[in-house]
Amino acid sequence: MPAKHHATNVSVGRPDMQAFVGSLVGHGSSKGVFVTTSSFSTTAVEFVRHLSQRVILIDGTALADLMIEHGVGVRVSRAVEIKKIDLDFFDPG
């Protein structure tokens, strides 16, 4: 599994996508997931749309959402309690 470090706030571009897809082909894979804490350029996103290989792109926002959804690397900082009226309490019968 190849990995590469990008400078902060630099979007992942088409050349990185091409290198990634080349690595997939070289390993005989038809699917891949590219994860970045940054974002993907428009040209990178367009490039993977037209491939025969299935490439899933997960940017920083999607990664954070997945972490929260699955409770990975996160903790509860505040819980919110929502109350509603118990109508049975007020029922005279």
C-alpha positions in Angstrom: 0.0 0.0 0.0 1.7 3.2 -1.1 1.7 6.3 1.0 2.8 9.8 0.4 2.9 12.9 2.7 1.6 16.2 1.3 2.2 19.6 2.7 -0.7 21.0 4.7 -3.6 22.5 2.7 -2.3 21.3 -0.6 -4.9 19.6 -2.7 -4.2 16.2 -4.3 -3.9 16.6 -8.0 -4.3 14.6 -11.1 -0.6 13.5 -11.2 -1.0 11.9 -7.8 -4.2 10.1 -9.1 -2.4 8.9 -12.2 0.5 7.5 -10.0 -2.0 5.8 -7.7 -3.9 4.2 -10.5 -0.6 3.1 -12.1 0.2 1.4 -8.7 -3.2 -0.3 -8.7 -2.6 -1.6 -12.2 0.9 -2.7 -11.3 -0.5 -4.7 -8.4 -3.3 -6.2 -10.5 -6.0 -4.4 -8.5 -9.2 -3.1 -9.9 -10.2 -1.1 -6.8 -8.5 1.4 -4.5 -9.2 4.0 -1.8 -7.2 7.2 -1.8 -7.4 9.0 1.6 -6.1 12.5 2.3 -6.6 14.9 5.2 -6.5 17.7 2.6 -8.8 17.8 -0.5 -8.8 16.7 -4.1 -8.4 19.0 -7.1 -11.2 19.1 -9.7 -9.0 17.5 -12.2 -8.2 14.7 -9.9 -11.9 14.0 -9.2 -12.7 14.2 -12.9 -9.8 11.8 -13.8 -11.1 9.0 -11.5 -14.7 9.3 -12.8 -13.7 8.0 -16.2 -11.5 5.1 -15.1 -12.2 1.4 -15.5 -10.7 0.9 -12.0 -13.0 1.8 -9.1 -11.2 4.5 -7.0 -12.9 5.9 -3.9 -11.7 9.4 -2.8 -11.9 10.3 0.9 -10.9 13.9 1.7 -10.3 15.4 5.1 -14.0 16.3 5.6 -15.2 12.9 4.7 -12.5 11.3 6.8 -13.6 13.3 9.8 -17.2 12.4 9.2 -16.3 8.7 9.0 -14.3 8.9 12.2 -17.2 10.6 14.1 -19.7 8.1 12.6 -17.7 5.1 13.7 -16.3 6.5 16.9 -12.6 6.2 15.8 -10.2 8.7 17.4 -13.0 10.8 18.8 -14.6 11.3 22.2 -17.7 13.0 23.5 -17.1 16.5 24.6 -20.7 17.4 25.3 -23.9 15.5 25.4 -27.2 17.1 24.6 -30.4 16.0 26.3 -33.7 16.5 24.4 -36.9 16.4 26.4 -40.5 16.2 25.3 -43.8 16.5 27.2 -45.1 13.2 28.6 -48.7 13.5 27.6 -49.7 10.5 29.7 -48.6 12.4 32.8 -51.3 15.0 32.2 -54.0 12.6 31.1 -56.8 12.9 33.7 -58.3 9.4 32.9 
